[in-house]
Amino acid sequence: MCHALSELGEEGNEDYVVCDCLHSFVACLAFQVFDFFAVFITLLVYGAINYSQDTSIHTLLPLFTLILSAIAFPTGAIGLLYEKTNLLVIYNTRISLIVLWSFSWMIVTFLVRGDVVGLVTSLFWFIAAVFYFWGLFVTSKALTYVTSHYKGYDDVDPERVQYIEQLLRDLMDEIKQKELDIAAGAIVADNKPTLEKSSAVAPRRPPEINKAAAAIHTPQVVSNRAVGNLPK
């Protein structure tokens, strides 16, 4: 079931408000209630007229259109309440066809039947066209709300999920590689001789060599007396 009603008061829903006073979800739901009763009552009226009078194209064609409209009506309620985008698109297309039909049938009725009944019928379909045009706007806003509003923890782009999973896999591979490198370095370090072992194994130099090396690296301080004793 849709949780949109619990989200209407949250921040960020001002982008889905209709006429600066009504949320598109509530407006679309209210329009669907009106749509149901309008189609149902109009279907009964045309059915009664077609039954009481002789069959005419002026009653038979609208009756057939209303039956098709009634069949496609549940797509709107299911699509809105359960946030099924495809069904809501079908309902939105249905409203668009109703608007086109209403304007077309208004013109045909007004031109073909010039009496009072034709004028009243044309006015009725004109009002229906205007109201369903507003319903088209409301349903479009509700469709935008259903497709783009934040749905919580599970509302994640599939491509984003794949990107994050790939980053995690790369990170795990990098960690494993570093562990292998560290392990390989530890093995090499164990094979190297330590300082104590190298000093014990290395051969000792003769003391004369050590004294000569010390004499080379040690600066000699010559006194004035020593300089005076040097032969001229």
Secondary structure, DSSP 8 states (H G I E B T S, - for coil): ---GGGGTTSTTGGGGEETTTEEHHHHHHHHHHHHHHHHHHHHHHHHHHHHHS---HHHHHHHHHHHHHHHHTHHHHHHHHTT-HHHHHHHHHHHHHHHHHHHHHHHHHHHH--SHHHHHHHHHHHHHHHHHHHHHHHHHHHHHHHHHS--STT---HHHHHHHHHHHHHHHHHHHHHHHHHHHHHHHHHHS--HHHHHHHS----HHHHHHHHHHHS-----HHHHHTS--
